[in-house]
């Protein structure tokens, strides 16, 4: 896969073709502001939230657009979510630990925040997903936008 020039400071960015028929729709929890590219989990009440900072069994995918319910006034605010299927390839900023290296290819990492990964966290909840690194981008252009570079990969089941 060729390197990409899609560098955002935060968020998972889909690199391949989206099967729009496969998007899932979830109601957004009150007081939540979701940005495009945030990792989405389902809260204890059945609503979408980006408040979780580690992959858990409730992880349902990546927000395909922004959705703001911070006023908490409208329970009908929805977010479309790209499901965490292995066929979808994403690029995501590395927030924690260090600049991503070629030795990180083949590893499975957890979230650092709702829109970045943490190279120091290879753990994760049993039966949850993790981000499998297929390729890295620590080019000059990449680290100019995000100090630790970017991971390119897909979601896999984590069986810890």
N, C-alpha and C positions, 0 to 999 in steps of 0.2 A: 504494500500500500504506500503510495507516495505521501510525502510530508504535506501538511496543510498549512495555510496561512490564516486559519480561523483562530485568532487569539483573543479571548475575552478574559477579563480580570477574574470573573467568577462564573460558574455554571457549566453544566454538561452541554456540549453542542453536538448534535447529531451530524455525522459526516456522510452517511449513506442515505439512500432513498427511503423515505418514510411511507409505510403502508397506512394511509390515512384511515382506511376502514378499520384498522386495528387499534386506533386510539381509544382510550377509556375515559369516561366522564365521571368526575367525583364532585360532590358538593364541598365547598371550602369551609373549614371551621371558622367560627367567629374570631375576630381579632387577629387573623392571619393575613399576611401580605406575601404572596408567592411571586417570585420572579421566574421568567422563562429560564429553564435550565436547572432549576432546583430539584433536588431529590425529594420525592413525595412519599409520605407514609400515611397510613390511616390511623387517626387518633382513637382513643377508647370509646368515642361516641359515633364512629362510623364516617367521620369527615376527613378530608384531605388536609394535611399539615406539612409544613417544611421545618417544623420546630425540632425534629429529631436530628441528632448529629452523629449517628452511627447507623449502619444498615441493620435493620431488624426484620423479623418475619413479616411485619406490617408494611414493608417497602413495596410500593406498587409501580414505581417508574419515575420518569423525568417529566417535569412540566413543559408542555409544548408552547405555552404562552403565559403571560402574567395574569394574576387574579388577585384582587385586593378586597378583603372583607374585614379590614381593620376597624371599621365603624361598628361592625357586628350587628348591623341593622337588617341585612338581607340574607336570609338562610338559603336563598336561591342562587347565590353566586357559585359558579362551577369552574372547574379547571379541567382541560383536556390533558391527558397524561400518556406519554409514550411508554408502553410496557417494557420491562427489562428483559427483552428477548435477546438471545445470543446473536441473532442476525444483525442487530443494530450496533453500529460502531460509533463511539463518542470520543471526543477530546475533552479533557478536563484539566484545570490548573492543579498543580501540586502545591498545597498550602503549607504542609508541615514536613519537617525533618531536614531535607537538604535538596540540592539539585538532583533531579531524577537522572539515573544512570542506565546504561545498557543492561546492567545486571538486574534491573528491576523488571525487565521483560520476563513474562511467565509467572509473575507474582500476583497475588490477589490482595487488594488493599481495601480499607474501610474509609468512610467519610471522615473528614476533619470538621467541616461545617456542612450545611445542606447543599453546598455547591462546589466543593473541592475535596481532594483526597489527602490522606495522611500516610506517607511512606513508612512511618514508624509503627503503624497499626495494621498488622497483618492478621489480627484476630477478627472476631466478629461473632455474632450470635449464631447459635446452631440453627439450621434451616433458614437462614437469611441469605441474601445475595451479597456478593462482593464484586469489586471492579478488577477484572483481569487485564493486565497490561500486555498488549500485543506489540506496541511500539512506543518509542519515546520521542519527544521533541524538546531538546535542550539547546536548540540553535540560538544564535545571537539574537535573531528576531523574536524568538519565543521568550527568552529570559529578559528581554527589554520590556515585555509586557508583564510577565510573571516571573519573579526571581528564581523560582525553583523549577521552571519549565512546565511541560505538559505531558500527561499520560494519554495514550490513545489505546482504546480497548473496548471491551464489552462486559456485560454482567453475566456472572455465573453463580450457580448455587454454592454456598459455603457450607461445608459439612462438619465444622468443628464441633 
